[in-house]
């Protein structure tokens, strides 16, 4: 599996971010080809002050599936939409997930 994580810094208008994200951005996420699972939160905590306001996680079969999704028309639409709500900016990271057992 390959995971894509988006870390959002605090926006200028947190209420607008939350409303726009849920009402407009997540419906675009739901149409993203190759996305196996996704999750998000506005309740990001840390020791001390949290450096991020919100987080999104998306799971893909592998790096190639994620790259194809990001290059698709839906992926380009998603990327262009970020400017409509993420005024604090966003950091995008991705990595292969290694399974483990306890």
SERO-4910 file (N, C-alpha, C, O; in steps of 0.05 Angstrom, whole numbers):
BEGIN
 pado doro    nc1    nc2    nc3   cac1   cac2   cac3    cc1    cc2    cc3    oc1    oc2    oc3
  Unk    A     17    -23      0      0      0      0     18     25      0     40     24     10
  Unk    A      7     46    -11     21     72    -12      3     93      0    -21     95     -8
  Unk    A     13    109     18     -3    129     32      5    157     23     28    163     20
  Unk    A    -16    174     19    -12    202     14    -24    217     37    -46    212     46
  Unk    A     -8    236     49    -17    251     72    -15    281     64      5    290     54
  Unk    A    -36    296     71    -36    325     67    -39    337     94    -58    332    109
  Unk    A    -19    354    102    -19    368    127    -25    398    122    -10    411    107
  Unk    A    -47    407    133    -56    435    128    -48    453    152    -55    447    174
  Unk    A    -34    475    146    -29    495    166    -54    511    172    -73    510    157
  Unk    A    -54    525    194    -78    540    203    -85    561    181    -68    577    173
  Unk    A   -110    560    172   -119    579    151   -127    606    163   -130    608    187
  Unk    A   -130    626    146   -139    652    155   -167    651    167   -173    665    186
  Unk    A   -184    634    156   -212    632    165   -218    602    169   -227    588    151
  Unk    A   -214    592    194   -219    564    199   -247    554    193   -251    532    184
  Unk    A   -267    571    199   -295    563    193   -299    559    163   -312    540    155
  Unk    A   -288    577    147   -291    574    118   -277    548    109   -287    533     93
  Unk    A   -253    543    120   -238    519    113   -255    494    118   -260    478    100
  Unk    A   -266    492    142   -282    468    150   -306    465    131   -311    443    120
  Unk    A   -320    487    127   -345    485    111   -338    478     82   -350    460     70
  Unk    A   -319    492     70   -312    488     42   -300    459     39   -307    446     19
  Unk    A   -284    451     57   -271    425     55   -292    403     54   -291    385     37
  Unk    A   -311    403     73   -332    383     74   -352    385     51   -359    364     39
  Unk    A   -360    409     45   -381    413     25   -371    411     -4   -386    400    -21
  Unk    A   -347    420     -9   -337    421    -37   -313    403    -43   -313    390    -64
  Unk    A   -294    402    -25   -269    387    -31   -273    357    -28   -264    342    -45
  Unk    A   -285    348     -7   -288    319     -2   -305    306    -24   -299    283    -31
  Unk    A   -325    318    -35   -339    306    -58   -320    301    -82   -324    281    -96
  Unk    A   -300    318    -86   -280    313   -107   -263    289    -99   -256    273   -117
  Unk    A   -256    287    -74   -240    264    -64   -254    238    -70   -241    219    -79
  Unk    A   -280    237    -67   -295    213    -70   -295    203    -99   -300    180   -104
  Unk    A   -289    221   -118   -287    213   -146   -259    207   -156   -254    203   -179
  Unk    A   -239    207   -137   -211    204   -144   -206    175   -152   -209    157   -135
  Unk    A   -198    169   -176   -193    142   -185   -169    129   -170   -149    142   -165
  Unk    A   -173    104   -163   -151     89   -150   -149     92   -120   -134     79   -107
  Unk    A   -165    110   -108   -165    115    -79   -179     92    -66   -203     88    -70
  Unk    A   -165     77    -49   -176     54    -35   -191     61    -10   -212     50     -3
  Unk    A   -180     80      5   -192     89     30   -182    117     36   -161    125     26
  Unk    A   -197    132     51   -189    159     59   -200    167     86   -221    155     95
  Unk    A   -187    186     99   -196    196    124   -185    224    129   -165    231    116
  Unk    A   -198    239    146   -188    266    152   -196    274    180   -212    261    193
  Unk    A   -183    295    190   -190    305    216   -183    335    218   -164    344    206
  Unk    A   -200    349    232   -195    377    239   -184    379    268   -179    401    277
  Unk    A   -182    357    282   -174    357    310   -145    347    313   -141    326    326
  Unk    A   -127    361    301    -98    353    302    -86    363    328    -88    387    334
  Unk    A    -75    345    343    -62    352    369    -33    346    368    -24    329    353
  Unk    A    -18    359    385     11    354    388     20    362    416      5    375    430
  Unk    A     43    354    423     55    364    448     62    393    443     77    399    425
  Unk    A     51    411    460     54    439    454     34    448    433     13    435    430
  Unk    A     40    469    419     21    479    398     23    461    373     45    457    363
  Unk    A      1    452    363      0    435    339      9    451    315     -2    473    311
  Unk    A     28    441    299     37    456    276     17    455    252     20    469    233
  Unk    A     -3    438    255    -22    434    233    -51    437    243    -57    430    266
  Unk    A    -68    447    225    -96    451    231   -113    426    224   -132    419    238
  Unk    A   -106    413    202   -122    391    192   -103    371    178    -81    378    170
  Unk    A   -113    346    175    -97    326    162   -116    309    144   -139    304    151
  Unk    A   -105    300    121   -119    281    104   -100    258     98    -76    262     94
  Unk    A   -111    234     98    -96    210     91   -111    195     69   -135    190     71
  Unk    A    -97    187     48   -108    171     26    -91    147     21    -67    149     22
  Unk    A   -104    124     17    -90     99     12    -94     91    -17   -115     91    -28
  Unk    A    -71     83    -29    -71     73    -57    -57     46    -57    -42     40    -39
  Unk    A    -61     31    -77    -49      4    -79    -19      5    -80     -6    -11    -67
  Unk    A     -8     25    -94     21     28    -96     27     56   -106      9     71   -112
  Unk    A     53     62   -109     61     89   -118     51     95   -146     45    118   -151
  Unk    A     51     75   -163     41     80   -191     12     88   -191      4    105   -206
  Unk    A     -4     75   -175    -33     81   -173    -37    109   -162    -54    124   -172
  Unk    A    -21    117   -143    -23    144   -132    -15    165   -153    -28    185   -156
  Unk    A      7    159   -167     17    178   -188     -4    181   -210     -9    203   -219
  Unk    A    -16    159   -218    -37    160   -239    -61    176   -229    -73    191   -244
  Unk    A    -68    172   -204    -91    187   -192    -85    217   -191   -102    233   -198
  Unk    A    -61    224   -183    -54    253   -182    -53    266   -209    -58    290   -212
  Unk    A    -46    250   -230    -44    261   -257    -71    260   -272    -73    272   -294
  Unk    A    -91    247   -261   -117    245   -274   -131    272   -274   -123    290   -259
  Unk    A   -152    275   -291   -167    300   -290   -178    306   -262   -179    329   -253
  Unk    A   -187    285   -248   -198    289   -221   -175    298   -202   -179    315   -185
  Unk    A   -151    286   -205   -129    294   -188   -120    323   -193   -114    337   -174
  Unk    A   -121    331   -218   -114    359   -224   -135    378   -213   -128    400   -204
  Unk    A   -161    370   -214   -182    386   -203   -179    389   -172   -182    410   -161
  Unk    A   -172    366   -159   -167    367   -130   -144    386   -123   -147    403   -105
  Unk    A   -122    384   -138    -99    401   -132   -106    431   -136    -98    447   -120
  Unk    A   -121    437   -157   -128    465   -163   -147    475   -142   -147    499   -136
  Unk    A   -164    458   -130   -184    466   -111   -172    475    -84   -184    490    -69
  Unk    A   -148    465    -77   -136    471    -51   -134    501    -46   -138    509    -23
  Unk    A   -129    517    -66   -126    546    -62   -153    559    -53   -152    581    -43
  Unk    A   -175    545    -56   -201    556    -49   -206    555    -19   -225    567     -9
  Unk    A   -190    540     -3   -195    538     25   -170    538     42   -171    546     66
  Unk    A   -148    529     32   -123    525     48   -105    549     47    -83    548     36
  Unk    A   -115    571     58    -99    596     57    -74    595     74    -56    611     70
  Unk    A    -72    575     92    -47    572    108    -26    555     94     -4    552    104
  Unk    A    -34    543     72    -16    525     57    -19    496     65    -34    490     84
  Unk    A     -6    479     50     -8    450     55     18    437     48     33    445     30
  Unk    A     25    416     63     48    400     58     38    372     50     21    361     63
  Unk    A     47    362     27     39    336     17     63    317     19     84    322      9
  Unk    A     58    295     33     79    274     35     66    248     26     42    244     28
  Unk    A     83    229     17     73    203     10     95    183     14    119    189     12
  Unk    A     87    158     19    107    137     25     94    109     23     70    106     26
  Unk    A    111     89     18    101     62     19     97     54     48    112     61     65
  Unk    A     76     39     53     70     30     80     80      2     84     74    -16     68
  Unk    A     95     -2    105    106    -28    112     88    -40    133     82    -28    154
  Unk    A     78    -64    128     61    -78    148     78    -89    170    102    -96    167
  Unk    A     66    -90    194     80   -101    217     61   -117    234     37   -116    230
  Unk    A     72   -133    251     56   -148    269     66   -143    298     90   -136    302
  Unk    A     48   -146    316     55   -140    344     64   -164    358     70   -162    382
***
